[in-house]
Amino acid sequence: FGATTMPPWRREATYRSKYGYAINIFWSSEIEKPFSVEKTVHDAIKKYRVKGLTRGDSTEWYKIDCDEFVSFVRAIIEAK
């Protein structure tokens, strides 16, 4: 999970180039203040964060059902 101000396809390509592996974008949404929403979501779901490194690319990986996660993020967006 991560926020960006660039188009999702460009974020995907940048991620692949930086970390050396491909990702699939499951869902995206254009919102105002994406980094504020990102921080709120990261803080709220930290118990689902994949353990290991706590910086770099690993901070964006969570083990949570995708549909449940999207519903959760949508609720946060609507509340802001």
C-alpha positions as CSV (number, residue, x, y, z in Angstrom):
1,F,0.0,0.0,0.0
2,G,1.3,3.4,-0.9
3,A,0.4,6.9,-2.0
4,T,1.8,8.7,-5.0
5,T,1.2,11.9,-7.0
6,M,2.2,10.2,-10.2
7,P,0.0,8.0,-12.4
8,P,-0.4,4.5,-11.0
9,W,1.3,2.9,-14.1
10,R,4.3,5.1,-13.6
11,R,4.5,4.2,-9.8
12,E,4.3,0.6,-10.8
13,A,7.2,0.9,-13.2
14,T,9.3,3.0,-10.8
15,Y,8.7,0.3,-8.1
16,R,9.8,-2.4,-10.4
17,S,12.9,-0.5,-11.4
18,K,13.9,0.5,-7.8
19,Y,13.3,-2.9,-6.1
20,G,13.7,-5.3,-9.0
21,Y,10.3,-7.1,-9.0
22,A,6.9,-6.4,-10.5
23,I,3.8,-5.5,-8.6
24,N,0.1,-5.6,-9.6
25,I,-2.1,-2.7,-8.8
26,F,-5.3,-4.1,-7.3
27,W,-7.1,-0.8,-6.7
28,S,-6.3,2.9,-7.0
29,S,-8.2,6.1,-6.3
30,E,-7.4,9.7,-7.0
31,I,-7.8,11.7,-3.8
32,E,-6.8,15.0,-2.2
33,K,-3.9,14.9,0.3
34,P,-2.8,11.3,-0.6
35,F,0.1,11.3,1.9
36,S,-2.1,12.4,4.8
37,V,-4.5,9.5,4.0
38,E,-1.6,7.2,3.6
39,K,-0.3,8.0,7.1
40,T,-3.7,7.6,8.6
41,V,-4.1,4.2,6.9
42,H,-0.6,3.0,7.8
43,D,-1.2,3.9,11.5
44,A,-4.6,2.3,11.6
45,I,-3.5,-1.1,10.1
46,K,0.0,-1.4,11.5
47,K,-0.9,-4.7,13.2
48,Y,-1.2,-6.2,9.7
49,R,2.2,-5.0,8.5
50,V,4.5,-7.7,7.3
51,K,7.2,-8.2,9.9
52,G,10.9,-7.6,9.1
53,L,12.4,-4.4,7.9
54,T,10.5,-1.3,9.1
55,R,11.9,1.0,6.4
56,G,12.2,0.9,2.6
57,D,9.8,-1.1,0.5
58,S,8.7,-3.4,3.3
59,T,6.7,-0.7,5.1
60,E,4.1,-0.8,2.3
61,W,3.4,-4.6,2.6
62,Y,0.4,-5.8,4.7
63,K,-1.3,-9.1,5.1
64,I,-5.0,-8.3,4.9
65,D,-7.9,-9.3,2.7
66,C,-7.8,-7.0,-0.4
67,D,-11.6,-6.3,-0.4
68,E,-11.6,-5.6,3.3
69,F,-8.7,-3.3,2.9
70,V,-10.3,-1.3,0.1
71,S,-13.4,-0.9,2.1
72,F,-11.4,0.3,5.1
73,V,-9.4,2.8,3.0
74,R,-12.6,4.2,1.4
75,A,-14.1,4.8,4.8
76,I,-11.0,6.7,5.8
77,I,-11.1,8.8,2.6
78,E,-14.8,9.6,3.1
79,A,-14.2,10.6,6.8
80,K,-11.4,13.1,5.8
